[in-house]
Amino acid sequence: MSDTANLEKVDGRRLRSERCKQSILDACDSLMREGNLVPTAQMISDRAGVPIRTFFRHYPDMETLFRAVDEAIKPEYQRIYEETASEGSLSDRIASAIELHAKSFEQNKAVIKSTKAQLWRYQALQDNYARINRGLRKDLDKRIPELKEVDADTREIIDGLASIEMWVRLRDHQKLSQARSIRIIRQSIELILQTAKSGA
């Protein structure tokens, strides 16, 4: 067999492998979006249409799969950090920040819920979740520089209000619309900042 033929064979094998890995990721995503927050390897391989042995050849354990899922969705939620901070009044800037974060939360709601359901089991999920929360906090600092002037307790309260957990509570547990959830968080943060400023 010629070198060219060998190269084509290797490239074809690599392409099939990448397609198989992607089909597994797509299957995991679809199961989570359907409400199966803790899909097993067997469920995912069945949905992807691949043997379970093939699943574990590409993803030796579930942590490896979760790291791959995180890498796949990372560009989506990192885009919010790349957008230029808006100008205008404090109220406008808070609204802009909360709207951007809410958009990311909604886009990745299935992965967020699955992560929360399994956070205690996997270090990979704990690492990913901690990194995302650090990014959200840093992004708030960029968009609302007044946060750097408040006391530590006030800042932690605001982080709690702007958190993924608060968004999930308002949207899923209290059954509020996106618009109303954004308004509640924005008004709460604005009131706290105005109170902190007047008491300074």
Buried (B, 14 or more C-beta within 10 A) or exposed (E): EEEEEEEEEEEEEEEEEEEBBBBBBBBBBBBBEEEBBEBEBEBBBBBBEBEEEBBBEBBEEBBEBBBBBBEBBEEEBEEBEEEEBBEEEBBEBBBBBBBBBBBBBEBBBBBBBBBBEBEEEBEBBBBBBEEBBEBBBEBBBEBBEBBEEBEEEBBEBBBEBBBBEBBBEBBEEEEBEBEEBBBBBBBBBBEBBEEBEEEE
